[in-house]
């Protein structure tokens, strides 16, 4: 153990309480980007984060207007000749519905059983905080960073990052760098350290089915008009077959097929299917025929309803034919599917299969591209070495089922290779009630980021440009 | 015009304002039987109605406990040797969702364009009130009634009349009579006076589909677990075919087929299909192949969703696989379908078609039998004469699509023939936002009831027992 490591460890040990208190403060801000009423909370979270970054030693910190929730920028650019890294995370969180299923208040965080519990603990405030703390600890113990870092912390990741691309376009020069590090993913099942090499994209739609302009008495009108709720169910049912395959013509056209070596890599991952099923709590796993569970999650697209509503939902009965029915749909996409093309295909198919007697409208709610990054890239290898050093194990290389659509934005707009360095877990309940994060992952994550900056400095600008 | 009619007209004219004010007072009580929080309002409506009945001249008035919302009983039994009539109506109303679609507050009634507007105006408070006013006016102008009348005003008609049957059983002797008159139906399209000879029954169910015990991240879990919302849609879609027929095996077994003469009677009704479509506001009428619109409504069973819900319904997106999905279903039944048998058949079919990876539960929410009464019955003929006398036109004989399940209860428990004497209209928006009732129908309805008592007295007890 070097003196420097000792010094970093001592610093982290000394400031543990204060660091945790700040993390909990961050979680107390209900920065739900998808609900318009929470816009002031998103702004408050941005301002709070900017203050933390300034205190940690970031320079040029700015809460940037975007037309939506702001983006927090800050940098530390004193490592002449060393690589430059753009770090991305997001300070916004998912809504809390169904609120009844939270065991505690979602925005009153606490620590229990080694976990920080609260909305945003893992996705993504914990991961944003560990970057800020890595900056603080490195500067406090060494006075300098071995690389140049530019922080981009977004406030609309949970609402399709609607304003990010325009902001990246406008700030392309300011963001010039050698790579982007995105910390919004996780480890492999069982908290096994991992680097994510693939992410799914997403295409979101809303379907509206209208019948009469008002609810009708189900006795007086039942049998003579179509029912928008039944019609919506027929449309949704037509979208997938009993084999789990999506029936939309052309849907799979651009999917990169799994080669033998890809299937071998999936098969090599340690995975207990029955334990996973039990942990998930479903009566049986279920998916597209011809693929394993990990292949379905990492390499195959999906079509899922996220919400459905129409008519009477209260206690008791209400004998109506409701005026309208609604569903939110998201497709998870894999390389090389294009979200706009998928949205068009799904819309056209829905219009095609819609039954008579109702009118149907499909709204596009945005999307993001899928991403696939080579294991051999020197920045990926450097991340693996940093994880091995701090977590003490060789990381796995995984493809995540989730989406960080901004990967493609950093690649295509800013022109950066992207490394996904995330510390969450599948059982963190991201997007669900009782979200939490393993506190040890946050703490070791701070060390990993510091180690990663060292590995990148050792690789050097030229090394990062050389295929591994 | 006899002196007696003049006297009745004069009395009704003199008390018009007070009568209307009381009707509006009744509508102000939000007696929604299906929502537990409104139980005190139901009781308040019952007490208010009992006071009105006493003031009108009813005797033995009693607010009877049922275990649920009370039944209001009252009678006037001084016409020795004359027929005895049980009059049925209900003081409870439907919920007001979707509240956004009401143009005015549902429980702040008013008169506009010759209509009384407010929840319950037509279904069924207006019709209850006209019976009370007929009693009052007849006694005030003649001192006696030509028949004996027993009033049964229920408070759970909109919640499947769960306690009515037990109360009828317990009060069978008190309710001994020659016929039951039920005022909870309406006229034919275009406010054409009619006597209803057929009513549909109902069977209500709730379907619950569960996946994981909590919402799952649609990225991390999408493709590897079944989605309860998609699964529910598949179940619902499987219930009906593209021909509009219900696919549940055995569903149509007990349906009385339409004979040539029945189809001729339907065809003889004045009905402009395109005008009906425009008034309903749907892009096209839609239903079971092989039947006309009026046949579908009057003589064929249905399966309709009344509500569906699950997952995220707010503005924006929430990328989850929801834990559960729910739907309320009602089937309208025709003679001789049995609600319990239909419920069992639908439940068994749903369990049969449920896809893997989710668990499904079907709850029975109660039901009521369909009913079909001969045109030739002397009590039906007497009703037709009373309508002709007061409204000035020969009534049509129709089969209604709606349900008054208590018809079968009066038939089977109390052993009474049932006459459906109703004054509402299809465009009254019963069960929907902006419910209203044509005030002239209420006012002429009062006269019709008085005339009906005269016709029944002229028919006599023996005449009512003779097939017409």
Interface residues (C-beta under 8 A of the other chain):
Chain A: X33 X34 X35 X36 X94 X95 X97 X98 X101 X158 X159 X160 X200 X202 X204 X211 X212 X213 X214 X215 X216 X217 X218 X219 X220 X221 X222 X223 X224 X225 X226 X227 X229 X230 X232 X233 X234 X235 X236 X237 X238 X239 X240 X242 X280 X281 X282 X283 X284 X285 X286 X287 X288 X293 X296 X297 X300 X301 X302 X303 X304 X305 X306 X307 X308 X309 X310 X311 X312 X313 X314 X315 X316 X317 X318 X319 X320 X321 X322 X323 X325 X326 X327 X328 X330 X332 X355 X356 X357 X358 X359 X365 X366 X400 X401 X402 X403 X426 X429 X430 X431 X432 X433 X434
Chain B: X33 X34 X35 X36 X94 X95 X97 X98 X101 X158 X159 X160 X200 X202 X204 X211 X212 X213 X214 X215 X216 X217 X218 X219 X220 X221 X222 X223 X224 X225 X226 X227 X229 X230 X232 X233 X234 X235 X236 X237 X238 X239 X240 X242 X280 X281 X282 X283 X284 X285 X286 X287 X288 X293 X296 X297 X300 X301 X302 X303 X304 X305 X306 X307 X308 X309 X310 X311 X312 X313 X314 X315 X316 X317 X318 X319 X320 X321 X322 X323 X325 X326 X327 X328 X330 X332 X355 X356 X357 X358 X359 X365 X400 X401 X402 X403 X426 X429 X430 X431 X432 X433 X434
